[in-house]
Amino acid sequence: MEHLGFKGMKEHIVSETIVTPDDWASRDIYKGAVFNLAHGLDQMLWRRPQNKFEELDRLYLVGGGTHPGSGLPTILESGRISAKMICADMGIEPDWNGADPWFEDLRRPRMKTRAS
């Protein structure tokens, strides 16, 4: 942090917590796996469960166990993907601060029309 310009950080640290896989396992996290599914190439990105549950209507999934994967940036992206799908299914075109929330080269979900 000091290399980034935050001076004197060390003097402000009052405690340190170290969490091991055994600690996670003692909290009912299966074998200490914090990444939900196995964190292998066969269960990453598009190979994870998708954000819209296929078997039940209007059930959406979000989090590290869903597409696109685990880790804070991808968990946040999972939330954004699910939010966009929910909006599309409800016929809502949200204002994302003037930015188009969809990538130009990807197929967008079909917008349902809102009942008046």
C-alpha positions as CSV (number, residue, x, y, z in Angstrom):
1,M,0.0,0.0,0.0
2,E,2.9,2.4,0.7
3,H,4.1,1.9,-2.8
4,L,0.8,3.3,-3.9
5,G,1.2,6.4,-1.9
6,F,-0.6,5.4,1.4
7,K,2.0,6.3,4.0
8,G,2.0,5.1,7.5
9,M,-0.4,2.2,7.0
10,K,1.5,-0.2,9.1
11,E,1.1,1.9,12.2
12,H,-2.7,1.8,11.8
13,I,-3.1,-2.0,11.8
14,V,-4.4,-3.1,15.2
15,S,-5.1,-6.8,14.5
16,E,-4.7,-9.5,11.9
17,T,-6.9,-12.5,11.2
18,I,-5.7,-15.6,9.4
19,V,-8.3,-17.9,8.0
20,T,-7.3,-21.4,6.8
21,P,-9.3,-24.0,4.9
22,D,-9.9,-25.8,8.2
23,D,-11.5,-22.6,9.6
24,W,-13.9,-22.5,6.6
25,A,-14.7,-26.2,6.9
26,S,-15.7,-25.7,10.5
27,R,-18.3,-23.1,9.3
28,D,-20.1,-25.8,7.2
29,I,-18.3,-24.8,4.0
30,Y,-17.8,-28.2,2.2
31,K,-14.1,-29.2,2.5
32,G,-13.2,-25.5,2.9
33,A,-14.2,-24.7,-0.7
34,V,-14.9,-21.0,-0.8
35,F,-15.4,-21.0,-4.6
36,N,-18.7,-23.0,-4.4
37,L,-18.0,-25.4,-7.3
38,A,-14.7,-26.9,-8.0
39,H,-12.4,-24.1,-9.2
40,G,-11.2,-26.0,-12.3
41,L,-11.4,-25.2,-16.0
42,D,-14.3,-27.6,-16.3
43,Q,-16.5,-25.4,-14.0
44,M,-15.5,-21.9,-14.8
45,L,-17.1,-19.0,-16.9
46,W,-19.8,-20.3,-19.2
47,R,-19.6,-23.8,-17.7
48,R,-21.0,-22.6,-14.4
49,P,-24.8,-22.7,-13.8
50,Q,-26.4,-19.9,-15.7
51,N,-28.0,-16.9,-14.1
52,K,-31.6,-17.8,-15.0
53,F,-32.8,-21.0,-13.6
54,E,-34.2,-23.0,-16.5
55,E,-36.5,-25.3,-14.6
56,L,-38.5,-22.6,-12.8
57,D,-39.9,-19.4,-14.3
58,R,-38.8,-16.1,-12.7
59,L,-36.0,-17.7,-10.6
60,Y,-32.6,-16.1,-11.1
61,L,-29.3,-17.1,-9.6
62,V,-26.4,-14.8,-8.6
63,G,-23.1,-15.3,-6.8
64,G,-19.8,-17.1,-7.0
65,G,-21.4,-20.5,-7.9
66,T,-23.0,-19.1,-11.0
67,H,-21.8,-17.6,-14.3
68,P,-19.2,-16.1,-14.7
69,G,-17.5,-17.5,-11.6
70,S,-16.0,-16.8,-8.2
71,G,-13.9,-13.9,-7.0
72,L,-15.3,-10.5,-6.2
73,P,-15.2,-8.9,-9.7
74,T,-17.0,-11.9,-11.3
75,I,-19.5,-12.2,-8.4
76,L,-20.4,-8.5,-9.0
77,E,-20.6,-9.3,-12.8
78,S,-23.0,-12.2,-11.9
79,G,-25.2,-9.7,-10.1
80,R,-25.2,-7.3,-13.1
81,I,-26.0,-10.1,-15.5
82,S,-28.9,-11.3,-13.4
83,A,-30.2,-7.7,-12.9
84,K,-30.1,-7.1,-16.7
85,M,-32.0,-10.4,-17.3
86,I,-34.7,-9.5,-14.6
87,C,-35.1,-6.0,-16.2
88,A,-35.5,-7.6,-19.7
89,D,-38.0,-10.1,-18.4
90,M,-40.0,-7.3,-16.8
91,G,-39.9,-5.1,-19.8
92,I,-37.8,-2.5,-18.1
93,E,-35.1,-0.6,-19.8
94,P,-33.1,0.9,-17.0
95,D,-31.0,4.0,-17.2
96,W,-27.5,2.8,-16.5
97,N,-26.1,6.3,-16.1
98,G,-26.3,6.8,-19.9
99,A,-24.2,3.7,-20.7
100,D,-25.5,0.8,-22.7
101,P,-25.2,-2.2,-20.4
102,W,-24.9,-4.7,-23.2
103,F,-21.9,-5.6,-25.2
104,E,-22.4,-4.8,-28.9
105,D,-21.3,-8.2,-30.1
106,L,-23.5,-10.3,-27.8
107,R,-27.2,-11.3,-28.3
108,R,-29.4,-9.4,-25.9
109,P,-32.3,-11.1,-24.1
110,R,-35.7,-10.5,-25.7
111,M,-37.5,-7.7,-23.9
112,K,-40.9,-8.6,-22.8
113,T,-43.6,-5.9,-23.1
114,R,-45.0,-4.5,-19.9
115,A,-48.7,-4.9,-19.2
116,S,-50.4,-1.5,-18.8
